[in-house]
Amino acid sequence: MKKICVVTGTSSGIGAALVPTLLEQGWEVFGIARREADVQHEAYTGVSLDLADLEAVQTYFDGGFLREVNLAGYGRIGMVNNAAALGTLGPQDTLSPGEMARVFNLNTIIPIWLMGFFLKHSQQCSLVIVNVSSGLATVPRAGLTTYCASKSALRIAGLVAAEDVENFEGYAGRAGNTAIVSYSPGTVATAMQENMRGNSTGTLPSVQRFVDLYEQNKLKPAEHPSREIAALLSRSDLPLHSEITFGYA
Ligand SMILES: NC(=O)c1ccc[n+]([C@@H]2O[C@H](COP(=O)([O-])OP(=O)(O)OC[C@H]3O[C@@H](n4cnc5c(N)ncnc54)[C@H](OP(=O)(O)O)[C@@H]3O)[C@@H](O)[C@H]2O)c1
């Protein structure tokens, strides 16, 4: 069975660790980030794209991507909405609406649009969407409004996507071959954690917690959650919607 997976955020962290695992498992991979990922493999296509640029993303997927890829030729399609940013940290009165909107484009709007895109264009084959979530999608933490709110919105949008599949005629028959997973990787040793630790209590009152996790060697390597994401993408027993935390995949 031919299988193809689109992964966002492949230039560092969890996304970068996921690509070689998928290639080893026989997936064709389209990796998207602004920076190029260091991957040389005939089954890998790297796409340099700013996922906060709504028009550029639509133009690429509706145009170049569909011209290059005949999705009907695949038995399984994977979509991993992994790219995200923290946005500016600090109390809400310090946030800029323009910057917040850019981060929401990246963390929420484009992942939602990509869920719809692949639901529309994968009618015949099985589709597994993994939205990389966070404990902070459901737990408020001072200073992290943009991140918490954007991840929370993506979480509920995944639940709504499952409702759409069950209730809209256009998706008739899709419930049996679609899985939407909201996956929380736990605390992982990536640039995002470095960014957290780089704050002061003035922007992130709980910064010491992130420093402690690092100093006590409690951050997991990116390869650990990426292996779980790869395993999820290959499963055929997932329900239409599931929420999975690292260690429970
Ligand atoms: N690390 C953790 O402890 C942790 C915990 C919970 C959840 N997560 C989630 O895990 C996922 C991966 O994060 P990570 O920790 O691996 O972070 P990371 O190392 O900072 O990686 C973020 C990735 O997103 C891409 N990205 C950022 N802005 C982009 C843009 N405008 N356009 C295109 N790509 C963009 C980056 O590529 P470019 O900069 O090259 O564009 C990079 O490849 C995120 O969804 C994050 O919320 C992480």
The ligand as an ORCA input file, in Angstrom:
! r2SCAN-3c Opt
* xyz 0 1
  N       8.723     20.844     23.222
  C       7.765     20.636     24.097
  O       8.000     20.482     25.319
  C       6.332     20.578     23.622
  C       5.336     20.312     24.592
  C       4.015     20.229     24.175
  C       3.705     20.404     22.841
  N       4.691     20.676     21.929
  C       4.293     20.846     20.545
  O       5.132     20.069     19.710
  C       5.160     20.639     18.405
  C       6.575     20.720     17.908
  O       7.287     21.631     18.702
  P       8.847     21.470     19.034
  O       8.946     21.416     20.508
  O       9.428     20.399     18.197
  O       9.335     22.937     18.617
  P      10.492     23.492     17.681
  O      11.742     22.670     17.806
  O      10.554     24.929     17.997
  O       9.921     23.268     16.210
  C       8.923     24.075     15.667
  C       8.826     23.785     14.183
  O       7.759     24.603     13.668
  C       8.218     25.290     12.525
  N       7.616     26.606     12.379
  C       7.546     27.602     13.298
  N       6.996     28.694     12.753
  C       6.723     28.380     11.452
  C       6.157     29.104     10.363
  N       5.761     30.371     10.486
  N       6.016     28.476      9.173
  C       6.437     27.187      9.026
  N       6.966     26.450     10.031
  C       7.103     27.061     11.218
  C       9.724     25.478     12.762
  O      10.360     25.624     11.495
  P      10.950     27.007     10.904
  O      11.371     27.840     12.069
  O      12.069     26.536     10.042
  O       9.837     27.585     10.111
  C      10.087     24.147     13.418
  O      10.381     23.183     12.428
  C       4.444     21.994     18.519
  O       3.114     21.863     18.055
  C       4.455     22.246     20.017
  O       3.393     23.095     20.397
  C       5.985     20.763     22.293
*
